[in-house]
């Protein structure tokens, strides 16, 4: 089966910037990662295809070879049974009148070999390196092929979905990450206070290509809470109270991240008033925010005529200019 175009896989144009490629890769990884598609073989294959495309297009040198020679330039071209030397020959012949027609040679697949650098020495090593006592030498009349320097492994991104509470207080989670096609389980400490879209660096657990391994960046997705909302390190909670409770005062038990607490609402409390619960907000390092209970006054929707008269008497006795400070 012919391999798909890497730009099509990531959904970007051939003129896409490095930042556009990174953003497209991150979006697709969040959608197709095996952790979000347990047991879905198609999603797993799609994820590997995305990683393969990103590995090439995020590397300036690989991308340049791919743009010029296609899959042959990065060692992934050709149908099964193709001559492994043909891709390199076609790459070298390109622009010099050489033929671009593929010449199949039965018995060997180009996908079995690494032709990333077009270095024939490395290809010979794959043919003969396993034979005892045989070492590849320099081509007749030419210099010995130079071994490529070990390259730093690529950085990987891994999405993690957290509840509001897990993001606020931190946690340790086992994650399965794809490192070069091999699924590896690692323990990751999610620090308290992460937000939606936070990036957590795990050093040395990224891709490996013989040199220094790359890093993994954990990308956090925080689920919204049913009734808490976050602003910085503070948490806000709307607390409905009746007009009578607002007038006379009352005690209300409210939820916090640390359990339930009873707060005292003083008489004459207005809608929108905030009561501070110190130290019950978001943790981050040595900092800790607060929780605020925001009053929402609920009034009766229907009154009898006699009740309306009583309310009018109260309004006359205790006048309130509700819009005195609005500025409009």
N, C-alpha and C positions, 0 to 999 in steps of 0.2 A: 504494500500500500504506500502511495506517495505521501511524503511528510507534508504537513500543512505549513503555510508561510508563517514565520514567527510573528510578523507584524499583525497578521490576521488573528492569531491566537490571543494576543494581548489587546486587540481592538484599537490599535493606534496606526497612524500613518507612517510612511517611510521617513518623513521629515520630523517625526516626533522628537522632542527634546528629552534629555536624560531624566528630567523631573517628571515629564508626562509619562514616560515609560515606568518610572518607579511608582507613580500614583495608580496607573492602570494595573500593574502587578499586584499592588497591595489590595485593591478592590477585588480582584479576581481570587486572590488567596483567601480573603475573608469569606467569599461565597463558596469556594470549592474545597476548603481544607477538610481532610479526613475526619478531624474531630467534630466537624459540623455535619458530616454525612456518613455516620457510622454504618459500615457494611455496604456502602454504595460503591461498587467497583468502578462504575463509569466516572463518578466524582474523583476517585483516587487516580484513575488514569488521566483525567482532565487536569488534576493538580500537578501531576508529574510533567505533563505537556507544558503547562504554564511555567513551571520552574525551569524547564529546559530552554524555553523561549527567552525567559528573563536572564538566564545565565549568559546567553549570547548577546542579547541586545543591551544589557547593562554594562558590558565590557566593551570599551571603545575599539580595541584591536579586533576582538571577535566580530563585533558589529560591522566593522569596515570590510573584513574578509567575507562576511555573509552578504553584505550589500553588493560586493563585486562578483562573487562566485556562487552565491546561494548556499544550499546545504553542503555542497562539496567543499566549500571554503572552511567549514567548521567541523568536518569529519562526520556528517550525518546524512550525506546524500546517497542517492542511488538505490535501485531495487535490489532485493536479495539475489545473490549470484553475480554481483558486479565486481569488476576488477578493482582491488583496493588502490592500485597505482593510477587508475584512470582519472580519479578526481584531482589528484595532484598534477597529473600531466595536463589536464584540461585547464587547471588554474594557471599553470606556468605558460600555457599556450595562449591564454586569453589576451586579446589586444595585439597579438602578433600574427593574426591570420590563421590561428589554430582552429581546428574543428571543435564545435561544442557538442557534437553528437555523442551519446553514451554508447560505448562498445561493451556489451555484456560478455563476461568470461565465466563460464559455469564453475561452481565449486567453492568460491570464496565470496563473502559479503563484505562490502566496505564498512558496514556498521560494526564489524568486529574489531576495527582498528582505530587508533587515534591519529588523525591526519590534521590536527588543528594547526600545526606550524608548517605543514608541507615539508617537514624534515625527513628525508628518506632514511636517515640513520635510525630514527626511532621505529620506523616501520620494519626495517630489517631485524631489529632487536626483537620485535614481536614475533617474527617468523622463526628466528634461530636462537633467541636468547635462552630458551628452555632446553636446548640440546647441549648435553654435557661436553665441555671442552671447545665449544664453538663460540667465537666472539665476532661480531661484525667489524670489519675494518673499513678504512676509507675507500671511497670509490676510486677505481683505477684512473690515475691521472688527475685526481682531485683531492682536496683536503678532507680530513676526517670530519664527519658531521658533528656539530657541537651539541652537547646535551643542553636542553633548556633549563634555565634556573627555576628552582621551586617557586611557585606562585602562592601568594596568600589566598586562602580559601574565601569564597564569597560570603557576605553577610546574608542571613536569612531572616524573614519576617514570619511570625507565628501569631495568629489571632487567638485571643482568650476572652470568653464572655463571663462577666462577673455580675453578681447581684449587687444592689446598692450597698447592702451591709458589708459584703466582702471587700468592695472597693474602699469603704470608709474605714474598716478596721484591719484590712490586710489578711493574708492567708498563705498557706503553702499548698501547691497543687502539682500533681503528676501530669506531665504533658508528653504526648507522642509527637516527635518532630521527624521530618524527612531530611536525612543527611545523605545526599548523593544517592537517593533511591533506597536507602536503608532506614527503616523506622526504628528510632531509638527513644527510650523513655527516660526523661530527666525530671528531677524535682526542682521546682521553681518557687522562690519566695516572692509573693506579690506584696510589696510594701503598702502600709496603710496610706490612704489619701490619694490613690491614683484616680484619674478622671477618664472619661470617655475619650479614647484616642491617645492615651499616654503610651510612651515607648519605654520598655524596660530592657536594658542591655544585659545579656548573659554572655560573658566573655568566653571565647574559645569553644563554643558549642555550635558554630556555624559550619559551612562547607569546608572541606579539606581537599587540597590538590597537591599534597606532598610538602608544602611549606607550612607556614604558620596558619592554623585554622582560623576561619572567620568567626563572627559573633552571631548570636541570635538576638533579635529584637522582638520582645513580646509586645503586641499591640492590643490594648485593652478596650473592650466594648462593655460599657456599664449599662445594665438594664435600668430603665426608669422605675422609680418606686411608686407604690399605689397612692401614698399620701405625703411622703417627705419630698422636698425639693432642696437642691444644694445651690448655695451661692458662696463661692470661695471655700472657706473651711466651716462656714455656718450652715445649719439646717433650719428650714422653715416648715411649720406645720399649721394648717388652717384649723381653727377650733370653733365650731358653730356653737353659739349660745343664744338663748332666747332674749327678747327685749326685757323681760322681767329679771332674768339673771344679770343682764347688763346694768339695770337700774338698781337692783338690790345687792348685787354681789353674790358670789357662790364659790364652790370648790369643784374642780373638774380634774379627773384622772386622764392623763395623756400618755401616749406611747413615746419612747425615746429609743435610740440604738442600744441603750444599756438597761432597758426594762421600763416599766410604767412608773410615772410620778404623779403626785397630786399637786396641782397648782391652785393658788388662791386668786380669784378674780375680784378686784375691789369694786365697790358700788360706784355707779356712774361711769363704767367702762364704755368707751366708744368703739364702734366697728373699725377694724384696722389697727387697734392698739396691740402692741407686742409685749409679751412677757418673756424675759430672758431666763433660760435654764443654763447656767454657766457650766462649761466643760462637757456638754453633751453633744458637741458637734463632731466634725471630721478630724481625725488624727493625721498628722504628717510630721515625722521626725519628732522634734521636741515640742511642736506646736499642737494645739487642740482648740477647735472652734467651739461655738456655743449653739444651742438650739433656741429658736424663738417660736413661741405659740402666738399665732396671729388671730385676733378675735374677729369672727364673722357673725354679726347679729341677725337673728332670724325673727321676723315680725309676723303676727297673724294676718292672714290674707282677707278674712271677712270679719266685720264687726256689726253688731246690731245697732240700730239708731240710738238707743239709750247709752250703749257703750261709747259710741262716737262722741256723744255729748260730754261724757265724763273725760274722754281724752282731750277734747277741746278746752275743758276747764283746766286740765293739767297744763296744757300748752300755754294758756293765758297766765297761769300761776307761776310756771317755770319756763319762761321763754328761752329759746335757743336759736342763735343765728348760725345755722349749720354751715353756711358758705361764706362766713366772714373772712376767712384767710385763704380762699382759693386763688385769688389774684386775677380772676376773670369776671 
